[in-house]
Each structure stands twice: as C-alpha cells, then as structure tokens.
Amino acid sequence: MLTKKRWLWIVPLAVVLMGLYTWAFHDAFTTRVPGANDFYSPYGAAYLYFYEGVNPYSQQATLWIQQQLHGGPVSPGDITNDFVYPFYTILLVAPYTLLPTYAWVQAAWQVTLQVMLIASAVLTVRYFDWRPPAWLLAAFILWSILSYPSARAIILGQVSIVVFFLSVVTMWLLFRGEVSPGGDVLAGVCLALSTVKPQMQFLIIPLLVLWGLRARRWIFLGAAALSMAVLVGASFLMLPTWLADWGRQLQAYSAYTPPSVFYILTHEVLRLGAAAPAAIWALRIALGGYLLFEWVLLRDMDARRLDWVLALTLVVTHLLAPRTATTHYVVLIFALAPIFQAWQKVHPLLPFGAMLVLFAGNWALFISTVQGNAEADVMFLPVLLIAFVLVLLARPGESQFGQRPLNRPA
C-alpha cells in the first residue's frame, strides 16, 4: 500500500517522465509521421470554439477540419471528420489546444493514450488479484498496447482509450478500492465523463446504476448524476443549441461509418439476403433478453459473479451497438484478463499463447484484407466473437471469475 509520502514524490516523478517521453515522441515520431486523425475532430472543435467562437457542429467547423487534415473538402461518401461527440468533450480536450503545433498535440495525446492503456492493464490485473510471473505480466501489458484494437486506437488518437480507462477506474473504486465518500464521488465523476462516447457505455452505465441502487451507494449515484448535470448544463450555457446540432451531426455520421456487427454477420458473412433484417432484430432481442436475464440474477451484492456480468456486459455492448469500431474493443482487455488468469493456473504458457494468437491473427487478417488505408468489415468479427464465446464458456465458474469478495462500506 502506497503511503501519502510516497505519492508526494511518485506523482511529480511520473509527470516529469511523461513530459520527457512526450518530448522524445514528438522529436522522433510525430514531427515525421503526422497522424491521430480521429483526434483532430474534437481538437479542432475545441480550438475553433475557444479561440474563434465557432460552433463546433457547424459546416464552417467541418470544412476547417477537412482543410487541415486533407487540404480541402472531402468527396461525397468519404469520412467527413465531423465533430460527433457531446459538446462537453471539448472541455476535456481544451488543455491540448494550448500547445503550439499539432505535432506537439499529437505527441501529448498519443503519449496520454499509451499511459492510460498501461494504467488500465495494470489496474485490471490488480482488480482480479491476478499475480502472474513478471514475464507474463510484461507480455500482458505489451499485448494490451500492441494488439490490433489498442495499437489502432493509439495511431488514430481514439477517445475510446480514455473511456476504457475511466470505466476501469470506476469499477476499481466501486468494487475493489477502499470504500469512502471520496472514492464514490470520484467513481461518479469518472462514470459521467465516460459518456463522451455513449456507444461504448450505453449498457455498462445502467448496470452500474442498478448495482448502486441495490447496494445503496447514494454518494456514488449522486456524484454521477450531479457530474452529468454539470456537464450537460455547462454545455447548454456555452452553446444552447448543442443537443439539436449534435443530433443532426449523428444522422450524417451513420452514412460513412461501418455497419453494426450483426449487420456484417448477417449480410456479408452469412449472406441471408432478404431475411437479414429480421435475423438482426432476432439476434438483438435474444442477446438483449439474455443479458437482462443475467442482470436480474445478480442479486447478491457480495457475489464475485458480478465480475463475470461486468465482462459480459462490456462484450455484449459492441454486439448490440448500432455502430461500433474495432478501436472500441480495447474493453476486451478487461473481459479477457480473468480468462487468462484461469488458464495460467493450468499452465503459464496457455495465456501467453492465447495472446500471441490473438495478436498475430488480428494483424494478419488486417494486412490481408486492408483496402487502401481502410480496414475491411471482417475485422469487426473475430476477436469480438472469440471474446464473447470465451466469456460465455466461463459462466459455470463465474464464482471464481473474481478472486476476492467485493468491498463493502464500513
């Protein structure tokens, strides 16, 4: 257990090391390889709003972002780089607008994402009280950073890593950290902030809220509600039309983003033709009903089974989402960690081999199917379906899925 005295020198040291790494990353990489295009939309939106007073959802903002990224307007059907996030996202991005060039912004942002991924992996290991040998821990952390979803998220500058980090911190504070009013407040704030990507959180948030109601964690629930109210209220004060503007932007967003996982499965893999729409709805209803059934069974607040339900919910989210992205699959780090932990008890090489297969298989599939610089739709299926099957197979042993009892208020 780290004491307050140790934190007093660990935090400043970490900040200095992160600053030095950002400097090196800027000089060695981002000045030579411009990237993080997905981050440019929220960055550009924040820059335009704070420095020029431009509505980030306006056509003016979209054209400005396209000019910076592509040298001019994009062709119809191409990715338009609209700002499609809730307005309060620009409050999180605002500090990066203080940097002098986008090369520095890219360096700082991509270093932030790498640090968050490492922190999420380490916190996940501690969450499940997994104690792998040093070499296996190092392999898990490297896999967490270099696997296809994670590496692609870093390269593109995806906010999905931030959402994953906030989710892991929230779950740690609620179920593993020392129960305290301060911890519950922080958990509520993190949960509210994680809504910058609602498509990643639309199932885990109601699950955590339901758990909070059953566990009577009123401080957590109050902090989450108040934080959400502050974010939404500040957004209306800063831009009264943001909600309607965001809604219009989302309608355009669906025209150039990949279809749902079930759409790809029924239309492009199984080729069900006219029966595909009905099959999609049947799959959604069946899977949604099954997940709700597992939530209803979650009655005992001390049940280690909760960890299994959390993992299942994180995976099912991306099966049910109308739109997802392979960069959102960083959440599978949390879902697969306890499975690797169980396999280690059989033999340490089993989880290592699984990570190696997932790593090599995903990258090989990408290289063999990539079309220009765009990933093929098939990339959405293998790792997500594998994770779903593995989590389902772990259900009979869900009482061992979490390795220690949930915490309780004192």
Buried (B, 14 or more C-beta within 10 A) or exposed (E): EEEEEEEEEEEEEEEEEBEEBBBEBBEEBBBEEEBBBBBBBBBBBBBBBBEEEBBBBBEEBBBBBBEBBBEEEBEEEEBBBBBBBBBBBBBBBBEBBEBEEBBBBBBBBBBBBBBBBBEBBBBBBEBBEBEBEEEBBEBBBBBBBBBBBBBBBBBBBBBBBBBBBBBBBBBBBBBBBEBEEEBBBBBBBBBBBBBBBBBBBBBBBEBBBEBBEEBEBEBBBBBBBBBBEEBBEEBEEBBEEBEEBBEEBBEEBEEBBBBBBBBBBBBBEEEBEEEBEEBBEEBBEEBBEEBEEBBEEBEEEEBBBBBBBBBBBBBBBBBBBBBBBBBBBBBBBBBBBBBBBBBBEEEBEBBBEBBEEBBEBBBEBBEEEEEEEEBBBBBBBBBBBBBBEBBEEBEEEBEBBBBEEBBEEE
